[in-house]
Amino acid sequence: MRLRIPGAYIFVISMVVIAGLTISYNNYVAGELKKNEVNYVQIWAKAQQALVNSQDGCDYTFHFDVVEKNTTIPIMLVDEEGTIIDARNFSKPYDGIHHLSFFESKKIELMEREPILIGDDNFKQRLYYDTSNLVKSLEQFPYLQLLVFIVLVVFSLFILSTRRKMEQERVWVGMAKETAHQLGTPISSLLGWIEHIRQLYPDDNDIHDIAEEIEKDTQLLTLVADRFSKIGAKPELFSEDIYQVLATHHQYIKERASRHIEFVFPHSDEPCPVKINRLLFDWVIENLLKNALDALAGNGTVRVAVTPSDRFVFVDISDNGKGINREDVGQIFKPGFSTKKRGWGLGLSLSKRIIETYHKGRIFVLETQKDKGTTFRIRLHKP
């Protein structure tokens, strides 16, 4: 069995290796340049020593060249009394010989290198020097490089994640539309058979009642197929009274649930309008009510509450059933996740998509306790 490593991991590993190699090489180059600067300063110190000990008749042109050619390494030449004799390559130029100020003393303390002693017993000087700005920038470059690397990795992972979500999106839309197409043929056939049964038994009221119930479920299948066909298309939202919408579900679910289950739905004489696509929103309510019934296992209470605010309307669907495990709360809206022995784990995933993508609202677990129940909350916009 061959081990398959996802492309995203290969990309990240490659980036880490490349970043590690470049940072290591950068540090190596910076270290070598620092060594070269130390060597140069030692040569500079020897040249300065030669100038201090100069004798008449000797040519010190080379020594002057060495001293003057230093245009990058910060140096400060100080005598025993604390007077600056020479200072160069600092951000602030030093004009003339003067005594060390407090800030100049602090600057010397911050220099990375130990001073070099120049002169003899009668005339001693200390040469303070630091790493050049070029090498310091080179030493700081890996941090900038690391920051760029992190940003690049995060951005790349975001692009890969977005691309994967888009691919999943296309798969979901394709599956939904194909499901709607496949349901069309048997639904049409069922409607034809229902009409045929009515014609065969025109005077049998019992068969007509059965045919009517089958027709209701067939119409529900037609509704489901229509819902699937609208996945991927931008639905049109209309103003609907949430109390009337919920009343329809109350009547439907009550007829199909156990007699030991109590349903508490809200009622109000004053309409509470919300912006929804009725076809898709009904699907969400059906999913939540069915989940509540599954959690009750034939005995308990399903409670629906409506809470209007200035901008939103909150719909809470609660049950006093088995509850949801805390570790599962963050997973229940993910496609394929299900706590049931049978089920595809798509109901809540599609519900989240319908509410948050199509209605620009929110759906989440407001509260859940083991063996005490669960409350789902939907936030909808007012017209």
ZIWO-V386809 format. One record per residue. N is the residue number from 1. OMEGA is omega in whole degrees, 0 to 359 (* if undefined). D_LAST is the distance of its C-alpha to the last C-alpha in whole Angstrom. Layout:
n:omega:d_last
N:OMEGA:D_LAST
N:OMEGA:D_LAST
//
This chain:
n:omega:d_last
1:182:57
2:179:56
3:181:54
4:180:51
5:180:49
6:181:45
7:180:45
8:180:43
9:178:46
10:180:49
11:182:47
12:179:46
13:179:50
14:180:51
15:179:49
16:180:51
17:181:54
18:180:54
19:179:53
20:180:55
21:182:58
22:179:57
23:178:57
24:180:60
25:178:62
26:179:60
27:178:62
28:180:65
29:180:65
30:178:64
31:179:67
32:179:70
33:178:69
34:177:69
35:180:73
36:178:74
37:177:73
38:178:75
39:181:78
40:180:77
41:177:77
42:176:80
43:179:82
44:180:81
45:178:82
46:178:86
47:178:86
48:178:85
49:179:88
50:179:90
51:177:89
52:182:90
53:186:93
54:178:94
55:180:98
56:176:99
57:179:100
58:179:97
59:181:95
60:181:91
61:181:89
62:182:87
63:176:86
64:179:85
65:180:83
66:181:82
67:185:81
68:184:79
69:178:77
70:182:75
71:183:72
72:186:69
73:178:70
74:178:70
75:177:73
76:181:75
77:186:78
78:178:80
79:184:83
80:182:84
81:179:84
82:178:80
83:178:80
84:179:78
85:181:81
86:176:78
87:182:74
88:176:72
89:171:69
90:180:67
91:177:64
92:181:66
93:179:69
94:181:72
95:176:75
96:181:78
97:177:80
98:183:78
99:181:78
100:174:75
101:180:72
102:182:70
103:178:67
104:176:70
105:178:71
106:179:68
107:178:67
108:180:70
109:182:69
110:180:66
111:187:68
112:190:68
113:172:72
114:183:75
115:177:77
116:180:80
117:180:84
118:176:86
119:180:89
120:183:92
121:182:93
122:186:94
123:183:91
124:177:87
125:175:84
126:179:81
127:175:78
128:180:75
129:184:73
130:176:69
131:181:67
132:179:66
133:179:63
134:181:63
135:177:63
136:177:61
137:179:58
138:178:59
139:179:59
140:183:56
141:179:55
142:179:54
143:176:51
144:179:50
145:179:50
146:178:49
147:178:46
148:179:45
149:180:46
150:179:43
151:180:41
152:180:42
153:180:42
154:180:38
155:180:37
156:178:39
157:177:38
158:179:34
159:179:35
160:179:37
161:179:34
162:180:31
163:180:34
164:178:34
165:179:31
166:177:30
167:176:33
168:179:32
169:180:28
170:179:31
171:180:33
172:181:29
173:179:28
174:179:32
175:181:32
176:181:29
177:178:30
178:177:33
179:178:32
180:180:30
181:181:33
182:179:36
183:184:34
184:183:34
185:180:38
186:178:38
187:177:35
188:179:37
189:179:40
190:178:39
191:177:38
192:180:41
193:178:43
194:179:41
195:179:42
196:178:45
197:179:46
198:180:45
199:180:47
200:183:50
201:184:49
202:185:48
203:182:50
204:184:49
205:180:46
206:179:46
207:178:45
208:177:43
209:178:41
210:180:41
211:179:40
212:178:37
213:177:36
214:180:37
215:178:35
216:179:32
217:177:32
218:176:33
219:176:30
220:175:28
221:177:30
222:178:29
223:178:25
224:179:26
225:179:28
226:178:25
227:179:23
228:182:26
229:182:26
230:176:22
231:181:23
232:178:23
233:180:21
234:183:18
235:177:15
236:182:13
237:179:9
238:177:8
239:180:6
240:175:9
241:185:11
242:180:12
243:178:15
244:178:16
245:182:15
246:179:18
247:177:20
248:180:21
249:179:22
250:181:24
251:183:26
252:186:27
253:182:28
254:181:30
255:187:32
256:182:33
257:178:33
258:179:36
259:180:37
260:179:38
261:179:34
262:179:32
263:178:28
264:181:26
265:182:23
266:176:20
267:178:20
268:176:18
269:180:19
270:182:16
271:176:12
272:186:10
273:174:7
274:178:6
275:181:5
276:164:9
277:191:12
278:183:14
279:182:17
280:180:17
281:176:15
282:179:18
283:180:21
284:181:19
285:178:20
286:180:23
287:182:24
288:178:24
289:178:25
290:177:28
291:179:29
292:178:29
293:178:31
294:181:33
295:182:34
296:179:35
297:172:37
298:183:38
299:179:37
300:184:35
301:172:31
302:184:28
303:178:25
304:181:22
305:178:20
306:180:16
307:178:15
308:171:12
309:183:12
310:184:11
311:188:9
312:170:9
313:181:10
314:177:14
315:180:16
316:177:19
317:187:22
318:171:26
319:177:29
320:182:32
321:189:34
322:180:36
323:181:34
324:176:33
325:182:36
326:182:35
327:181:36
328:185:34
329:181:31
330:184:31
331:194:32
332:180:30
333:180:27
334:180:30
335:176:30
336:180:34
337:179:34
338:176:34
339:181:36
340:178:37
341:177:40
342:180:39
343:182:35
344:183:34
345:183:32
346:186:29
347:182:27
348:177:25
349:178:25
350:178:23
351:179:21
352:180:21
353:182:20
354:184:18
355:189:15
356:181:16
357:185:17
358:182:15
359:181:12
360:179:13
361:178:13
362:172:16
363:184:19
364:176:22
365:180:25
366:183:24
367:174:28
368:177:31
369:180:34
370:178:37
371:176:38
372:175:35
373:185:32
374:174:29
375:172:25
376:178:22
377:174:19
378:176:16
379:181:13
380:178:10
381:171:6
382:178:4
383:*:0
//
